[in-house]
Amino acid sequence: MRNTRTPCPIVVLITALPFVTVGCAEKSTTPLTLDSLSVTPLELNPPFSASVHDYYVTCSAGTNSLSVSATASAGAAVRLFRPTISAAAPSQTLDVSVLEDQAIVLEVSVADSTDQYWVRCLPHDFPLVNAARYLVEGATLDGWYLMANLSLAPGESSFAMAVDSRGTPVWYRRVSSVPGAINVEALANNTLSFSQTLGTSFGTDPNEPYEVHQLGASQVRYVQAVGSPTDHHELRMLPNGDTMVIAYPITSNVDLTGNGSYGSGATIADCAIQEVDGTGTLVWSWLASQHFDAAKESVAPPLATVNADGVVEDVVDAFHCNSIDVGADGNLLVSARHLNAVFLIDKPTGRVVWKLGGVAYNKDGAELIRIQGEPKNTFNRQHDARWQANGNVSLFDDHSDETGPARGVEYALDLEGGTATLTWQYQGTASSGALGSCRRYSDGHTVIGWGALVGGTGQVLSEVDSAGRDLLDLSFAKGDVSYRGVRVTADLVDLSLLRETAGLP
C-alpha cells in the first residue's frame, strides 16, 4: 500500500493458460500468439499484449454490434471461435453481435496446436478493478483474486468475482441484493462459495443461504445454519464434506451489568458455530455465551437492529464471531471481533483452551496468552485468524477506532510460557473500520484484504512477498470495498472452467 515504485504494466505472466499439443506439434518454433487484437468501437482492457490472454470490454444493455480485428503471428492462423465460428486465416476483421456476459473468443493455431484469447463483454453495471503491479526481481504472480464489491457506487451492481493480476474478471456472478455479495472463497477443487450480505452487521435472514458453485458440474448447492439465521462471515469445508458455518441466535435476559451502560435483562446476538452435513443436518454445535462472559469479556459491544418475524428490536452484538479455521486435529481457531480476541476451541468438549488478546479473564478458565514485544500491545477489532504451517497464527488487524494503520500480522505462540510474539507485519495506509483478511501462501507471499480503510478510495488488496515488498495492489475504480480479498491458484481452480461459467445466472 505504501509502495512508491512506478507501476509496471506488464511484468508477470499468469501461467495457467489453456495450451494443447498433439503429437510432434510442440516442436514447432512458430509462435502460437496473436500479433494484434482490437474490438471497436469499445476499448479493449487491458491494452493488447501477445502474452495476455484475458480481456474485457464494457458493454451496453442489449445487443452490442462490434468489429473484431485480429492478426496471428507469422506462420499461425486465427479464427473466431465464439460467438460464432469463422474460417481460419492469418488475419481477419469480423462483425459480431454480443450481449452482456457473453465472450468473444479468438483461437490461434499452428498445425495441431491451439490457444485462445478471451474478450468478455462485461455488463454495463460491473464494478471495474484497477491494478497496480510492481517490478520486483524474481517475483511472480500466480493465480486469481477472489473478491466482491460492497458499498455500491451509483450505476453499479454487486458481483462475486475472480480477477487476474491485471484486474480482468475471468469469472463472476451477479448478486441482486444490497449491499451485495460477500466472502468469495475457494472451498475445494473447482468449487467457489459466496453469499449475499445476510444482514446489516451479521446474519439475520432465516431464509438465505450460502451458495456453493461446483464449476465442473455447473451445479449450485446451498448451505444454511440450522435453527438460526446463517451468517455471512464464514463458510469452511471439512475433509468429510461437512461445512462449518456461523449463526447469530438472539438470546434474551442476559446480565450485562458492568459493561458500559448495559444492565440486567439485556438481549444479545449470540455466536453459534455449527457443523452441518450434506443433507443439512446439524452434526455439532457450539455457543459463545456458554464459554464467554459477555459482561466481563465483551469489549465495547455495539447495538444492532434486528427484524425478526416483523418484530424490530435492538440487540447487543456481544461477540461478533467472524472467522473459523480448522486445525489438523479438528480443533477450531476462532476470531471474535467484539472480544478483541482469537481463541482455540477443543471440539470434542467445546471448551476454550486458550485466548489470545482481549481482557484478562475467561469464563472457561482458558489459558490467557499475553502479547509481548508488540509496538501496539495488541490487535483491535480483528478478522480472519488462520493457522500457519509453522504453528503461528496470522490475522488482519483492523485497528478500528485506534491510532495507527490496519495491518496483516503473524504471531508465534509459546503456550508453555503463555506468550505470543509478533514475527511479521505489513501495514496499510489507515485503520480499517471493518472487514478485511490476511492469507499466507506456499510461495511465501501474503495477500492482505484491506476491508473498509478509513478515507480509502476502493483499495481491495495488496500482495506482498516474504521480504515485505509490494507486488500488486487491486482497487475498485469507484471506491467500493470488499469483505475479503484472497488468492486462488491453478492447482485448485481451472481457468477454463472459470471462463466457461463466468456470468451465468
ZAMI-572880 format. One line per field, with one value per residue (C-alpha): residue in three letters; x, y, z. Coordinates in pm, 1 decimal. Layout:
N
residu = [ALA | ...]
px = [X | ...]
py = [Y | ...]
pz = [Z | ...]
//
This chain:
505
residu = [MET | ARG | ASN | THR | ARG | THR | PRO | CYS | PRO | ILE | VAL | VAL | LEU | ILE | THR | ALA | LEU | PRO | PHE | VAL | THR | VAL | GLY | CYS | ALA | GLU | LYS | SER | THR | THR | PRO | LEU | THR | LEU | ASP | SER | LEU | SER | VAL | THR | PRO | LEU | GLU | LEU | ASN | PRO | PRO | PHE | SER | ALA | SER | VAL | HIS | ASP | TYR | TYR | VAL | THR | CYS | SER | ALA | GLY | THR | ASN | SER | LEU | SER | VAL | SER | ALA | THR | ALA | SER | ALA | GLY | ALA | ALA | VAL | ARG | LEU | PHE | ARG | PRO | THR | ILE | SER | ALA | ALA | ALA | PRO | SER | GLN | THR | LEU | ASP | VAL | SER | VAL | LEU | GLU | ASP | GLN | ALA | ILE | VAL | LEU | GLU | VAL | SER | VAL | ALA | ASP | SER | THR | ASP | GLN | TYR | TRP | VAL | ARG | CYS | LEU | PRO | HIS | ASP | PHE | PRO | LEU | VAL | ASN | ALA | ALA | ARG | TYR | LEU | VAL | GLU | GLY | ALA | THR | LEU | ASP | GLY | TRP | TYR | LEU | MET | ALA | ASN | LEU | SER | LEU | ALA | PRO | GLY | GLU | SER | SER | PHE | ALA | MET | ALA | VAL | ASP | SER | ARG | GLY | THR | PRO | VAL | TRP | TYR | ARG | ARG | VAL | SER | SER | VAL | PRO | GLY | ALA | ILE | ASN | VAL | GLU | ALA | LEU | ALA | ASN | ASN | THR | LEU | SER | PHE | SER | GLN | THR | LEU | GLY | THR | SER | PHE | GLY | THR | ASP | PRO | ASN | GLU | PRO | TYR | GLU | VAL | HIS | GLN | LEU | GLY | ALA | SER | GLN | VAL | ARG | TYR | VAL | GLN | ALA | VAL | GLY | SER | PRO | THR | ASP | HIS | HIS | GLU | LEU | ARG | MET | LEU | PRO | ASN | GLY | ASP | THR | MET | VAL | ILE | ALA | TYR | PRO | ILE | THR | SER | ASN | VAL | ASP | LEU | THR | GLY | ASN | GLY | SER | TYR | GLY | SER | GLY | ALA | THR | ILE | ALA | ASP | CYS | ALA | ILE | GLN | GLU | VAL | ASP | GLY | THR | GLY | THR | LEU | VAL | TRP | SER | TRP | LEU | ALA | SER | GLN | HIS | PHE | ASP | ALA | ALA | LYS | GLU | SER | VAL | ALA | PRO | PRO | LEU | ALA | THR | VAL | ASN | ALA | ASP | GLY | VAL | VAL | GLU | ASP | VAL | VAL | ASP | ALA | PHE | HIS | CYS | ASN | SER | ILE | ASP | VAL | GLY | ALA | ASP | GLY | ASN | LEU | LEU | VAL | SER | ALA | ARG | HIS | LEU | ASN | ALA | VAL | PHE | LEU | ILE | ASP | LYS | PRO | THR | GLY | ARG | VAL | VAL | TRP | LYS | LEU | GLY | GLY | VAL | ALA | TYR | ASN | LYS | ASP | GLY | ALA | GLU | LEU | ILE | ARG | ILE | GLN | GLY | GLU | PRO | LYS | ASN | THR | PHE | ASN | ARG | GLN | HIS | ASP | ALA | ARG | TRP | GLN | ALA | ASN | GLY | ASN | VAL | SER | LEU | PHE | ASP | ASP | HIS | SER | ASP | GLU | THR | GLY | PRO | ALA | ARG | GLY | VAL | GLU | TYR | ALA | LEU | ASP | LEU | GLU | GLY | GLY | THR | ALA | THR | LEU | THR | TRP | GLN | TYR | GLN | GLY | THR | ALA | SER | SER | GLY | ALA | LEU | GLY | SER | CYS | ARG | ARG | TYR | SER | ASP | GLY | HIS | THR | VAL | ILE | GLY | TRP | GLY | ALA | LEU | VAL | GLY | GLY | THR | GLY | GLN | VAL | LEU | SER | GLU | VAL | ASP | SER | ALA | GLY | ARG | ASP | LEU | LEU | ASP | LEU | SER | PHE | ALA | LYS | GLY | ASP | VAL | SER | TYR | ARG | GLY | VAL | ARG | VAL | THR | ALA | ASP | LEU | VAL | ASP | LEU | SER | LEU | LEU | ARG | GLU | THR | ALA | GLY | LEU | PRO]
px = [0.0 | 289.0 | 485.9 | 643.2 | 779.4 | 638.7 | 375.9 | 497.0 | 215.1 | 347.7 | 598.0 | 449.0 | 270.5 | -18.3 | 96.8 | -231.2 | -328.0 | -500.4 | -244.1 | -291.6 | -19.1 | -74.5 | 197.1 | 503.7 | 329.5 | 506.7 | 836.7 | 714.5 | 911.9 | 625.7 | 491.7 | 138.7 | 20.3 | -163.4 | 29.7 | -270.8 | -626.3 | -883.0 | -1255.6 | -1425.1 | -1588.6 | -1524.5 | -1197.8 | -1005.6 | -882.8 | -603.3 | -419.6 | -329.4 | -15.2 | 60.4 | 128.5 | -207.4 | -499.8 | -790.5 | -952.2 | -1280.1 | -1488.2 | -1763.5 | -2083.7 | -2425.4 | -2752.7 | -2898.9 | -2716.5 | -2366.2 | -2257.7 | -1878.6 | -1595.0 | -1316.1 | -979.0 | -701.0 | -370.3 | -185.3 | 190.5 | 386.9 | 307.8 | -3.1 | -373.5 | -660.4 | -1034.3 | -1335.1 | -1440.5 | -1725.0 | -1997.0 | -1981.3 | -1710.9 | -1523.5 | -1264.3 | -902.5 | -681.4 | -354.9 | -553.4 | -918.0 | -1177.7 | -1524.3 | -1851.6 | -2006.1 | -2312.2 | -2285.6 | -2492.9 | -2366.8 | -2189.2 | -2106.2 | -1745.8 | -1565.6 | -1310.4 | -1030.3 | -847.6 | -494.1 | -343.4 | -27.7 | -61.8 | -246.2 | -171.3 | -423.9 | -456.3 | -731.9 | -774.8 | -1090.0 | -1268.2 | -1554.1 | -1848.5 | -1885.9 | -2224.0 | -2266.0 | -2303.4 | -1995.7 | -1752.4 | -1419.3 | -1097.4 | -772.9 | -442.7 | -100.0 | 174.4 | 529.1 | 854.3 | 1035.2 | 1324.2 | 1249.9 | 886.3 | 593.9 | 218.2 | 29.6 | -345.0 | -663.5 | -807.9 | -1148.6 | -1348.8 | -1693.0 | -1798.1 | -1996.0 | -2097.8 | -2200.3 | -2118.7 | -2401.2 | -2472.8 | -2305.1 | -2439.0 | -2273.4 | -2079.9 | -1882.2 | -1575.2 | -1235.4 | -997.0 | -641.4 | -344.6 | -439.8 | -787.3 | -957.9 | -1258.0 | -1230.8 | -1535.1 | -1825.7 | -2181.7 | -2433.0 | -2598.6 | -2917.5 | -2933.0 | -2793.4 | -2530.4 | -2430.4 | -2210.7 | -1968.5 | -1699.6 | -1592.0 | -1376.7 | -1237.2 | -1354.0 | -1215.8 | -1113.3 | -1315.1 | -1560.2 | -1627.4 | -1861.5 | -2013.0 | -2330.7 | -2525.7 | -2496.9 | -2740.0 | -2789.3 | -2652.1 | -2382.6 | -2442.9 | -2682.2 | -3045.0 | -3239.9 | -3355.1 | -3424.6 | -3097.1 | -2809.0 | -2453.0 | -2409.2 | -2155.8 | -2072.3 | -1921.2 | -1777.8 | -1701.0 | -2056.9 | -2215.5 | -2407.5 | -2504.1 | -2588.6 | -2696.6 | -2571.1 | -2761.6 | -2727.2 | -2984.0 | -3237.6 | -3089.4 | -3016.5 | -2699.6 | -2422.5 | -2217.9 | -1878.8 | -1750.8 | -1802.0 | -1538.8 | -1546.7 | -1420.4 | -1238.8 | -1553.7 | -1760.2 | -1939.9 | -1933.0 | -1866.8 | -2090.6 | -2164.7 | -2511.2 | -2630.3 | -2917.6 | -3087.6 | -3057.5 | -3268.3 | -3230.2 | -2851.1 | -2694.3 | -2451.1 | -2416.5 | -2077.0 | -2039.4 | -2085.9 | -2442.9 | -2594.2 | -2763.5 | -2951.1 | -3210.3 | -3026.1 | -3086.5 | -2773.0 | -2678.5 | -2502.5 | -2243.5 | -2319.9 | -2074.8 | -2225.0 | -2109.1 | -2372.0 | -2359.9 | -2454.1 | -2820.0 | -2847.9 | -2842.6 | -2675.1 | -2375.5 | -2205.9 | -2269.0 | -2110.6 | -2246.6 | -2025.8 | -2235.1 | -2169.3 | -1792.8 | -1753.4 | -1895.4 | -2049.3 | -2044.4 | -1674.4 | -1520.3 | -1710.6 | -1526.2 | -1744.5 | -2013.2 | -2242.6 | -2617.9 | -2757.8 | -3113.4 | -3274.2 | -3603.4 | -3720.7 | -4059.6 | -4167.7 | -4055.8 | -3780.9 | -3555.1 | -3212.7 | -2975.5 | -2620.7 | -2370.7 | -2168.3 | -1921.0 | -1930.0 | -1751.5 | -1606.0 | -1369.7 | -1315.6 | -1004.4 | -991.6 | -663.5 | -521.4 | -656.0 | -1006.8 | -999.1 | -1120.3 | -931.8 | -1195.5 | -1186.2 | -1444.7 | -1422.8 | -1609.5 | -1395.3 | -1081.7 | -967.0 | -871.5 | -924.5 | -895.5 | -1195.5 | -1137.8 | -1401.2 | -1484.3 | -1562.8 | -1636.3 | -1400.2 | -1197.0 | -835.0 | -660.2 | -741.4 | -510.5 | -594.1 | -898.2 | -946.3 | -751.6 | -1044.5 | -1227.6 | -1538.6 | -1393.7 | -1067.5 | -877.5 | -505.1 | -459.6 | -189.7 | -8.3 | 131.7 | 486.5 | 727.9 | 442.2 | 458.5 | 80.1 | 49.6 | -235.2 | -460.6 | -803.1 | -1131.8 | -950.6 | -1062.8 | -955.0 | -741.3 | -558.0 | -313.8 | 23.4 | 224.3 | 479.4 | 210.4 | 194.1 | -131.9 | -193.5 | -479.0 | -592.6 | -568.4 | -831.6 | -713.8 | -1061.0 | -1113.8 | -743.7 | -447.1 | -219.3 | -292.5 | -452.8 | -207.9 | -157.1 | 23.0 | 164.3 | 227.8 | 438.6 | 270.6 | 451.7 | 175.5 | 400.3 | 506.8 | 164.8 | 305.3 | 278.0 | 544.5 | 494.2 | 706.8 | 576.5 | 358.9 | 269.2 | 95.5 | -160.7 | -226.1 | -502.1 | -710.2 | -996.3 | -1346.1 | -1449.8 | -1395.2 | -1053.8 | -840.0 | -480.8 | -368.5 | -23.6 | 51.5 | 302.3 | 524.8 | 574.6 | 350.3 | 80.8 | -242.6 | -396.1 | -756.0 | -784.4 | -1156.8 | -1306.0 | -995.4 | -1073.1 | -1058.2 | -993.1 | -1052.6 | -1156.9 | -843.0 | -921.7 | -595.6 | -217.9 | 5.0 | 349.6 | 644.1 | 827.2 | 1052.4 | 750.7 | 787.9 | 460.9 | 393.4 | 32.7 | -244.5 | -602.5 | -876.1 | -1230.9 | -1229.8 | -1531.3 | -1447.1 | -1637.1 | -1497.3 | -1467.7 | -1515.0 | -1211.2 | -951.2 | -791.7 | -590.2 | -661.3 | -414.9 | -441.6 | -389.3 | -728.9 | -932.5 | -907.4 | -900.9 | -1105.2 | -1388.0 | -1374.4 | -1409.1 | -1685.3 | -1903.1 | -1849.1 | -2166.2 | -2407.6 | -2736.9]
py = [0.0 | 239.2 | 141.1 | 437.1 | 248.3 | 311.5 | 54.0 | -169.6 | -250.9 | -595.1 | -776.6 | -1116.2 | -1389.4 | -1588.6 | -1937.4 | -2130.9 | -2080.5 | -2348.9 | -2488.1 | -2810.9 | -3000.6 | -3312.4 | -3543.2 | -3353.6 | -3015.6 | -2899.8 | -2899.2 | -2617.3 | -2296.0 | -2084.2 | -1851.1 | -1952.1 | -1598.3 | -1303.7 | -1003.5 | -773.7 | -768.3 | -488.8 | -457.3 | -144.4 | 87.3 | -27.5 | -3.1 | -326.8 | -373.2 | -422.8 | -290.0 | -574.9 | -778.8 | -1111.3 | -1270.1 | -1164.2 | -1394.0 | -1245.3 | -907.9 | -726.8 | -454.5 | -273.3 | -336.6 | -174.5 | -341.0 | -524.8 | -616.6 | -478.7 | -462.7 | -483.7 | -527.3 | -765.4 | -748.4 | -998.2 | -1089.8 | -1409.6 | -1431.9 | -1530.9 | -1888.7 | -1911.6 | -1864.6 | -1715.7 | -1778.0 | -1655.6 | -1935.3 | -1754.2 | -1629.9 | -1789.6 | -1984.8 | -1847.2 | -1996.8 | -1960.4 | -1702.6 | -1519.6 | -1201.6 | -1104.4 | -847.3 | -971.6 | -816.1 | -976.8 | -917.0 | -996.4 | -948.1 | -860.3 | -1155.5 | -1322.2 | -1374.4 | -1318.9 | -1598.6 | -1596.2 | -1922.5 | -1911.6 | -2228.5 | -2379.5 | -2734.1 | -2927.5 | -2681.6 | -2419.8 | -2144.4 | -1894.4 | -1525.0 | -1429.1 | -1093.6 | -1073.6 | -843.3 | -711.9 | -581.2 | -204.2 | -203.5 | -412.2 | -251.6 | -209.6 | -304.7 | -108.3 | -294.9 | -158.8 | -418.9 | -355.8 | -473.5 | -685.8 | -901.0 | -1272.2 | -1224.2 | -1383.1 | -1356.2 | -1681.0 | -1717.2 | -1516.4 | -1296.3 | -1354.8 | -1054.5 | -894.9 | -531.3 | -373.5 | -8.3 | 18.9 | 329.6 | 485.9 | 284.1 | -29.5 | -366.4 | -622.1 | -920.5 | -1205.0 | -1229.6 | -1374.5 | -1131.6 | -1174.1 | -958.4 | -701.8 | -657.5 | -851.3 | -1056.4 | -1419.7 | -1534.6 | -1360.5 | -1395.7 | -1116.2 | -1064.8 | -861.3 | -771.6 | -455.4 | -404.1 | -706.4 | -1015.5 | -1111.6 | -1364.4 | -1525.9 | -1830.6 | -2142.6 | -2437.8 | -2730.1 | -2821.2 | -2603.9 | -2512.8 | -2147.5 | -2015.2 | -1680.7 | -1536.8 | -1219.6 | -993.8 | -1160.6 | -869.8 | -525.9 | -646.2 | -1021.2 | -1279.6 | -1204.5 | -1355.1 | -1710.0 | -1793.3 | -1700.5 | -1948.5 | -1963.5 | -2055.0 | -2326.6 | -2334.2 | -2654.8 | -2522.2 | -2851.2 | -2975.7 | -2629.9 | -2704.7 | -2487.3 | -2618.9 | -2418.1 | -2432.2 | -2296.0 | -2294.6 | -2494.6 | -2321.7 | -1970.2 | -1730.9 | -1812.9 | -1559.0 | -1433.6 | -1407.1 | -1761.4 | -2093.7 | -2368.6 | -2713.5 | -3011.9 | -3312.4 | -3524.6 | -3280.8 | -3121.7 | -2743.5 | -2514.8 | -2206.5 | -1925.2 | -1828.8 | -1549.4 | -1669.9 | -1399.4 | -1465.6 | -1273.6 | -1194.5 | -1175.3 | -983.4 | -727.5 | -524.9 | -356.2 | -347.4 | 15.5 | 134.8 | -211.2 | -377.4 | -690.9 | -842.9 | -746.6 | -914.0 | -1019.2 | -1155.2 | -1473.6 | -1656.8 | -2012.7 | -2227.3 | -2527.6 | -2825.8 | -2915.2 | -3223.2 | -3251.4 | -3319.2 | -3003.5 | -3198.1 | -3042.8 | -3257.4 | -3040.8 | -2700.4 | -2454.3 | -2138.0 | -1847.8 | -1742.4 | -2081.3 | -2019.2 | -1639.7 | -1390.6 | -1116.5 | -870.5 | -919.6 | -1022.9 | -832.0 | -510.7 | -208.5 | -414.5 | -205.1 | -223.1 | -377.3 | -357.9 | -692.8 | -751.7 | -1098.4 | -1204.1 | -841.1 | -751.0 | -488.0 | -475.9 | -353.4 | -626.7 | -613.5 | -762.4 | -915.4 | -1145.3 | -1097.8 | -1412.8 | -1355.5 | -1642.2 | -2014.1 | -2211.9 | -2587.1 | -2737.8 | -3075.1 | -3211.8 | -3083.4 | -2812.5 | -2465.2 | -2136.1 | -1861.0 | -1481.6 | -1275.8 | -905.4 | -775.3 | -979.6 | -836.4 | -1196.1 | -1508.1 | -1838.9 | -2215.5 | -2444.1 | -2807.5 | -2953.2 | -3273.8 | -3080.6 | -2729.1 | -2587.2 | -2276.1 | -2391.2 | -2055.6 | -1696.0 | -1451.8 | -1084.2 | -940.3 | -888.8 | -1096.0 | -1322.2 | -1619.3 | -1795.3 | -2135.6 | -2068.3 | -2072.2 | -2003.2 | -1630.9 | -1565.6 | -1234.4 | -1048.3 | -933.0 | -703.1 | -567.1 | -195.7 | -170.5 | -403.6 | -586.5 | -604.8 | -441.2 | -549.5 | -821.1 | -1053.2 | -1372.7 | -1561.1 | -1850.8 | -2123.5 | -2115.1 | -2425.1 | -2342.7 | -2328.2 | -1948.6 | -1753.7 | -1481.1 | -1230.8 | -897.3 | -624.9 | -365.3 | -140.6 | 15.1 | 331.5 | 339.3 | 547.2 | 377.7 | 178.9 | -157.1 | -438.3 | -803.0 | -970.8 | -1306.7 | -1423.8 | -1708.9 | -1875.8 | -2006.2 | -2198.3 | -2319.6 | -1965.1 | -1816.8 | -1557.0 | -1454.7 | -1268.7 | -1063.8 | -1221.6 | -1037.6 | -742.1 | -536.0 | -203.6 | -22.2 | 347.7 | 389.5 | 194.3 | -14.7 | 45.4 | -314.8 | -620.0 | -745.3 | -1058.6 | -1183.8 | -1504.0 | -1662.0 | -1886.3 | -2161.0 | -1927.3 | -1710.8 | -1432.6 | -1279.0 | -1130.5 | -869.6 | -765.4 | -411.4 | -408.8 | -62.0 | 156.6 | 492.0 | 753.0 | 475.1 | 501.4 | 147.2 | -41.2 | -412.2 | -598.9 | -598.9 | -895.8 | -877.6 | -1117.8 | -1274.5 | -967.6 | -738.1 | -592.7 | -484.3 | -678.7 | -592.0 | -356.0 | -404.8 | -146.5 | -78.3 | 215.5 | 385.6 | 329.5 | 10.9 | -214.9 | -592.2 | -803.8 | -1017.4 | -1033.8 | -1377.2 | -1560.0 | -1892.5 | -2074.6 | -2312.7 | -2622.2 | -2554.0 | -2384.4 | -2440.5 | -2128.3 | -2288.9 | -2359.1 | -2004.2 | -1869.6 | -2111.4 | -2038.4 | -1662.1 | -1455.7 | -1746.8 | -1684.0]
pz = [0.0 | 69.3 | -237.6 | -415.5 | -713.6 | -1059.5 | -1162.7 | -1443.0 | -1688.7 | -1784.0 | -1564.8 | -1486.5 | -1677.2 | -1535.0 | -1628.4 | -1616.2 | -1980.5 | -2191.3 | -2438.4 | -2625.5 | -2808.7 | -3017.3 | -3145.3 | -3269.6 | -3284.1 | -2967.8 | -3165.9 | -3387.9 | -3349.8 | -3488.1 | -3214.0 | -3113.2 | -3042.9 | -3184.9 | -3310.2 | -3275.6 | -3141.3 | -3132.3 | -3065.5 | -3196.5 | -3109.1 | -2747.0 | -2555.7 | -2507.0 | -2148.3 | -2066.5 | -2375.3 | -2608.5 | -2545.1 | -2712.5 | -2371.7 | -2221.9 | -2299.9 | -2098.5 | -2178.0 | -2137.1 | -2295.5 | -2106.7 | -2298.5 | -2303.0 | -2214.3 | -2512.3 | -2831.8 | -2888.5 | -3253.6 | -3262.1 | -3509.5 | -3411.3 | -3585.3 | -3517.6 | -3678.8 | -3595.3 | -3555.5 | -3864.6 | -3969.5 | -3749.0 | -3824.9 | -3627.5 | -3635.0 | -3443.5 | -3208.6 | -3027.0 | -3050.8 | -3397.2 | -3579.4 | -3878.7 | -4111.1 | -4000.9 | -4173.9 | -4098.7 | -4036.5 | -4043.3 | -3938.7 | -3848.0 | -3733.7 | -3424.4 | -3208.0 | -2838.9 | -2527.0 | -2181.6 | -2017.5 | -2350.0 | -2458.1 | -2785.6 | -2823.4 | -3079.6 | -3148.1 | -3284.1 | -3431.2 | -3574.3 | -3712.8 | -3437.6 | -3156.6 | -3046.0 | -2789.7 | -2712.9 | -2640.2 | -2449.1 | -2452.1 | -2202.9 | -2276.4 | -1920.3 | -1803.5 | -1805.0 | -1424.4 | -1345.7 | -1094.3 | -1273.8 | -1093.2 | -1116.0 | -1088.8 | -996.4 | -1047.3 | -933.5 | -1084.6 | -825.3 | -942.5 | -917.1 | -813.1 | -995.0 | -957.3 | -990.7 | -986.2 | -949.3 | -677.6 | -520.5 | -404.6 | -410.8 | -412.9 | -128.2 | -71.3 | -433.6 | -633.7 | -839.7 | -1153.0 | -1022.1 | -910.2 | -685.9 | -815.6 | -666.7 | -889.9 | -969.7 | -1139.5 | -1264.2 | -1167.3 | -1431.9 | -1281.5 | -1562.3 | -1446.0 | -1555.4 | -1351.7 | -1182.6 | -1055.3 | -1011.4 | -670.2 | -678.2 | -308.3 | -147.6 | -16.7 | -220.8 | -239.4 | 35.8 | 126.8 | -200.9 | -126.2 | -294.5 | -84.2 | -285.2 | -638.8 | -878.5 | -602.0 | -514.7 | -248.4 | -153.4 | -10.8 | -35.9 | 266.8 | 506.6 | 746.7 | 830.8 | 1073.5 | 1089.5 | 955.1 | 1039.1 | 746.6 | 829.7 | 464.7 | 292.6 | 247.1 | 121.6 | -244.4 | -327.9 | -700.3 | -837.5 | -1162.3 | -1334.2 | -1298.5 | -1336.2 | -1019.0 | -723.0 | -379.2 | -78.9 | 280.0 | 580.4 | 954.2 | 1148.8 | 1373.1 | 1341.9 | 1054.4 | 860.8 | 899.8 | 604.6 | 776.0 | 725.5 | 549.6 | 577.9 | 418.8 | 618.7 | 468.8 | 515.7 | 305.9 | 600.9 | 635.9 | 931.4 | 948.8 | 1191.5 | 1313.2 | 1541.3 | 1762.4 | 1967.6 | 2343.2 | 2594.7 | 2965.5 | 2968.4 | 3256.8 | 3112.7 | 3430.4 | 3433.4 | 3056.1 | 2961.0 | 3002.0 | 2960.2 | 3255.4 | 3351.5 | 3120.2 | 2801.4 | 2467.9 | 2280.3 | 1941.7 | 2048.7 | 1839.7 | 1732.7 | 1535.8 | 1359.8 | 1159.9 | 900.7 | 677.7 | 310.2 | 393.3 | 605.6 | 933.2 | 1236.4 | 1335.6 | 1602.0 | 1758.9 | 1999.0 | 2165.0 | 2274.5 | 2576.1 | 2736.1 | 2728.9 | 2748.3 | 2999.2 | 2784.7 | 3075.7 | 3155.2 | 2822.0 | 2553.4 | 2463.5 | 2376.9 | 2203.2 | 1979.3 | 1938.2 | 1622.7 | 1492.1 | 1413.5 | 1235.5 | 1341.3 | 1204.2 | 1172.8 | 1525.8 | 1527.2 | 1832.5 | 1932.1 | 2044.4 | 2180.7 | 1936.3 | 2217.8 | 2040.6 | 1661.4 | 1550.4 | 1204.5 | 1116.0 | 1173.9 | 1086.8 | 1134.7 | 1256.2 | 1156.7 | 1487.3 | 1411.4 | 1677.3 | 1583.8 | 1573.8 | 1600.0 | 1579.5 | 1769.5 | 1681.9 | 1987.7 | 2225.1 | 2060.6 | 2084.9 | 1893.1 | 2071.9 | 2034.7 | 2084.6 | 2179.8 | 1950.3 | 2145.3 | 2465.4 | 2335.4 | 2598.4 | 2517.7 | 2556.3 | 2520.3 | 2436.4 | 2255.9 | 2311.8 | 2484.5 | 2856.6 | 3109.7 | 3200.2 | 3055.7 | 3177.7 | 3079.3 | 3260.2 | 2929.9 | 2924.9 | 2859.4 | 2600.8 | 2657.6 | 2358.3 | 2428.9 | 2246.9 | 2036.5 | 1946.1 | 1951.4 | 2254.1 | 2084.2 | 1778.9 | 1768.0 | 1603.4 | 1407.3 | 1125.8 | 950.1 | 1204.4 | 1032.3 | 1126.6 | 954.2 | 865.4 | 1137.2 | 1407.4 | 1411.2 | 1384.7 | 1126.1 | 1122.8 | 986.7 | 1249.8 | 1153.8 | 1436.8 | 1420.6 | 1626.3 | 1715.0 | 1601.0 | 1353.4 | 1038.2 | 973.1 | 907.8 | 835.9 | 1128.2 | 1233.9 | 1591.2 | 1725.6 | 2023.1 | 2329.2 | 2502.2 | 2784.5 | 2862.6 | 2786.3 | 2545.7 | 2181.1 | 1985.0 | 1670.3 | 1394.1 | 1085.4 | 991.9 | 687.7 | 742.2 | 532.4 | 497.5 | 758.6 | 1006.8 | 872.9 | 1003.3 | 938.6 | 716.6 | 599.9 | 557.8 | 565.6 | 389.9 | 350.6 | 50.7 | -25.6 | -229.2 | 79.8 | -49.2 | 168.1 | 32.6 | 262.1 | 207.0 | 343.4 | 421.4 | 475.3 | 507.1 | 666.1 | 389.8 | 140.3 | -231.6 | -310.6 | -205.1 | -204.3 | -151.8 | -165.2 | -239.1 | -79.2 | -92.0 | 201.5 | 223.6 | 256.7 | -93.9 | -252.8 | -573.9 | -652.3 | -541.0 | -660.0 | -604.3 | -716.6 | -955.9 | -796.2 | -430.7 | -342.4 | -69.0 | -37.8 | 274.3 | 190.0 | -84.3 | -127.9 | -393.9 | -562.1 | -787.6 | -1081.3 | -865.6 | -707.2 | -980.7 | -1355.7 | -1573.8 | -1849.5 | -1601.9 | -1466.3 | -1820.9 | -1921.6 | -1617.3 | -1593.0 | -1595.4 | -1574.3 | -1390.5]
//
